[in-house]
């Protein structure tokens, strides 16, 4: 491992970063490749056929087992299946700042204010000791 990367990204010294706009998989996922939800549904169907039950009945049985395991403190399998098939729940984000934007006009004014502040800071950083603007 190189000295500059010591303590970071262990085992990734052989990776080459992508250039801006470049993709490592330009064709995307191959056509016909099944996702987890499809594989899960096929498995439920196959088990249901073997047990003489519908996929929905098998899924209900799995939910019952998952909930029973959850009561014992083991949520791993149940959570993984729920997250993969139904998606992870939306995470609530709390913001303590003051945001009061009512429309496009307010957004434009807010952005203009930020640009003016940044422009003033930039001008201030280009002044000499006497307060005069430096020539480039």
Buried (B, 14 or more C-beta within 10 A) or exposed (E): EEEEEEEEEEEEEEEEEEEEEEEEEEEEEEEEEEEEEEEBBEEBEEBBEEEEBEBEBBBEBBEEEBEEBBEEEEBEEBEEBBEBEEEEEEEEEEEEEEEEEEEEEEEEEEEEEEEEEEEEEEEEEEEEEEEEEEEE
